[in-house]
Amino acid sequence: MLAFEEREYRDRIANARKRMAADGIDVMLCSNPANMCYLTGYDGWSFYVHQLVILTANDNEDPVWVGRGMDANAAKVTTFLPDENVISYSDDYVHSKVKHPLEFVGGLLKERGLDKAKIGAEMDTFYFPARSLLSLQRTLPNAEIIDASTLVPWVKVVKSPAEIEYMERAARICERAMRTAVDNIHTGNRQCDAAAEIFRTQIAGTEEFGGDYTAIVPMLPSGEGTNTPHLTWNDKHFNNGEATIIELAGCYRRYHCPMARTVQIGKAPKKLDDTAKIVVEGLNNAMEAAKPGTTAEEVEQAWRQTIERHGIKKESRIGYSTGLNYPPDWGEGSVSVRPGDKTELQENMCLHIIPGIWMDDWGMEISECIQITPSGGRAFADFERNLIVK
């Protein structure tokens, strides 16, 4: 069930070890399920309990998966690791007031003579709560534990040809899901019914390949709710004269292609129509600027200079790296397209460029997931890039 050939995982591990060496890290604890998957192939809905991958600096050692006993077979099924590198803790560690899985992990590191090591932990993730750090510190009082949350994300940032192919498949699913969303936004239909059809399309995928669950559910702010980006749906009806923002993704083998569009039922207000044209102009200019050697902040500058000519300002970032991830985010936590990010773009980086505009009582989004190429940012999905009026 490996998503990639074993040699690709081994290349990723080698690149992660190079970054570990640069930071003087002896042991890396990857608790982010996306990073666990990236390094070993592990894939299961088990990230609601404590689990992680241990990666040492020793080139002769395979990573070690540690997790709940009932999930051990999932690691044997989805990873390339030998069975002896799949280690599970007993169920009395789960939701216990007196025991913690990171104490178990600390014990494993002690057994391997790593109780005084410099340990990198993914502290700034959703999957490493405060008690994990406290338990690890208590078990390994002589270890130096540092935050290495961004180490693997920066290894992930340039995609391999096989990863690009998965994102292409995600794009085909995204196109279908967006078409379903647009078709189901009409007067008299309920938001929840539209969401149900979107989910069906995302999972059904295409005739050639099926879809995966996405790291973020479809966003469907409608009417006055368009003044904020992260509302989902309710059981209210879509109404004539109102706009709805759609932000969704296609997903294949955990690789995402996100996209946002705005749909207006009935005649569009002039401010919305005019702003949409400006947003598309700025988006196109940002995509054109997104070439290898260009910095992330220079891409944002191409967007900002466009909108400022029309008297519009936007304070938040307009994009981020995307690809492999799990709930609750399809962003990878490395590149941010905003002033101050001097990351030089490289070919086959993948970004979600999403220059949304949100005002006091209205808003809109039109976005593209792009691949960095020598000729600029190439949109993965093919879908009309404008305000959609029905």
Buried (B, 14 or more C-beta within 10 A) or exposed (E): EBBBEEEBBEBBBEBBBEBBEEEEBBBBBBBBBBBBBBBBBBBBEBBEBBBBBBBBBEEEEBBBBBBBEEBBEBBBEBBBBEEEBBBBBEEEBBEEEEBBBBBBBBBBBBEBEBBBBBBBBBBEBBBBBEEBBEBBBEBBEEBEBBBBBBBBBBBBBBBEEEBBBBBBBBBBBBBBBBEBBBEBBBEEBBBEBBBEBBBEBBBBBBEEBEBBEBBBBBBBBBBEBBBEBEBBBEEEBBEEEBBBBBBBBBBBBBBBBBBBBBBBBEEBEEEBBBBBEBBBBBBBBBBEBBBBEBBBBBBBBBBBEBBEEEEBEBEEBBBBBBBBBBBEBBBBBBBBBBBEBEBEBEEBBBBBBBBBBBEEEBBBBBBBBBBBBEEBBBBBBEBEBBBBBB
